């Protein structure tokens, strides 16, 4: 049952992160759409002018990939919790979300460096935004897991 809860929490956390990034994109007019960026890069569909692919299949592929990564992250959380590292609490969720953001920033940086034709975006601002958006992911995913699992301790520690 814990694995199912982790999968549902990963989906919820990724959805929360996507929503935050979507809203930030609207406000800042910057490219922050992880699924579209991910789909464009994984499928090699960067336009000649450096812009992102807007095709349905690119967005679908990027979303599936991003949600799968979110599920893998929360399964990693579950492995830590089950081995006695950390707890299903608000403070832990913020810390692990920040750590995941640093990891995501490193992965994306190298992805852009090795990609044969990466899209043209403000990479530094994108990477910094990723760190903070993963804090939202960590919080939302951990909270959903907590609510589904209903442990004996309070979440707000």
Secondary structure, DSSP 8 states (H G I E B T S, - for coil): -HHHHHHHHHHHHHHHHHHHHHHHHHHH-S---HHHHHHHHHTT---TTS-----HHHHHHHHHHHHHHHHHHHHHHHHHHHTTSS-SSHHHHHHHHHHHHHHHHHHHHHHHHH-TT-----HHHHHHHHHHHHHHHHHHHHHHHHHHH--SS-S--
